[in-house]
C-alpha cells in the first residue's frame, strides 16, 4: 500500500516544475531511508533469532546426554529395588 501511495505521489510530482521535482526527490529519498532502516531492523531481529536457534541446536546434544544419563540412573535404581 505504501508503495502505491509513494508511486502515486512521485508520479504526480514528476511532470511538475523544479519545486515539484525537488519535493519529489526529497519524498522518495526520505521514504527510501525509512525502508532501509526498517529492513535493517528486520534483519537485526532475524539475526538475533538465528543466534538463539544456533545456541539451542548446539545445546541439544548435551541436553540429550543428560536425559539419557538420568534415564540410565533411574533404570539402574529401579533394578536394585
N, C-alpha and C positions, 0 to 999 in steps of 0.2 A: 504494500500500500504506500509506504513512504517513497519507494522508488517511483511509483506512478505520479505522486504529488511533485516530487523533485523534478522528474522529467517534464511534467506539465508546466511548472513554473519556469524552468530553464528554457523550454521551447517558446513560451510566450515572450520571454525577455530576449530571446535570440535575435529576433528581427527588429529590435528597438534601436534607440540611439546609443551614444557612447556611455551615457549614465546607466542605461538598462544593461548594457554589456558588462560594465563594471559590477553592477549589482548581481548579475547572473554568475559571474566568475566568483564573487565573494560567497554567494549562497552555495554554489557547487563545491568550492574549496572547504567551507565550513562543514558541509554535510559529509564530504569525503573524510575529513578529520574525525568527525563523530563516528563514522563507520569503522575507521581503522582503530579507534580507541575501543569500540565495542568488540571488534574482532580480537584485539589484544586481551581484553578482559575474559572473553570466552575461552581463548587459548590458555590463559593462566589457570582457569578453573579446570580445564581439561587436563593440563599437565599435572595439577595437584591430584586429580582423581587417578591419573595414571600412576603417580608415585605411590599413592595409598594401595592401589591394586598390586603393584610390584612388591610392596612390603608384605602384603597379605600372602601373595604367592610364595615369596621367599620364606616366610614363617610357617607355611603349611607343612612341610616335611617334619620340622621339629615338633609341631603340634601333634601330628600323626604318630610320631615315635613316642611321645608322652602318653597318648591314649593307648597305644599298643602295650607299653610297659605297665600301665595301670591295669589293663585287662589281664595281662600275664600274672601280675601280683595277686589280683582278685581270684583268678582261676587257681593259682597255687595255694592261696589261703583257704579257699573253699575245699580243695582236695585234702588238706590236712585236717579239716574239721570232722 
